[in-house]
Amino acid sequence: MELASKYNPAEVEGKWYEYWTKHKLFASKPDGRAPYTVVIPPPNVTGVLHMGHMLNNTIQDILVRRARMEGKNAC
């Protein structure tokens, strides 16, 4: 199997986004599970995006996924 020299999101992300949408992985409804929320400030558009922004979003994603794995109502 040969790997591409560059990442092409069009080859990968459409399939997975469809899967996530079909399985309602972006949906959250109030139920008996403990809620889990990450509160973030609104975006600041006065600066240039940098790796720190990516790191912050990645950490939030990891925390929400972990909360889901623990059975919490997180979206």
Secondary structure by P-SEA (a helix, b strand, c coil): ccccccccccccaaaaaaaaaaaccccccccccbbbbbbbccccccccccaaaaaaaaaaaaaaaaaaaaccccc
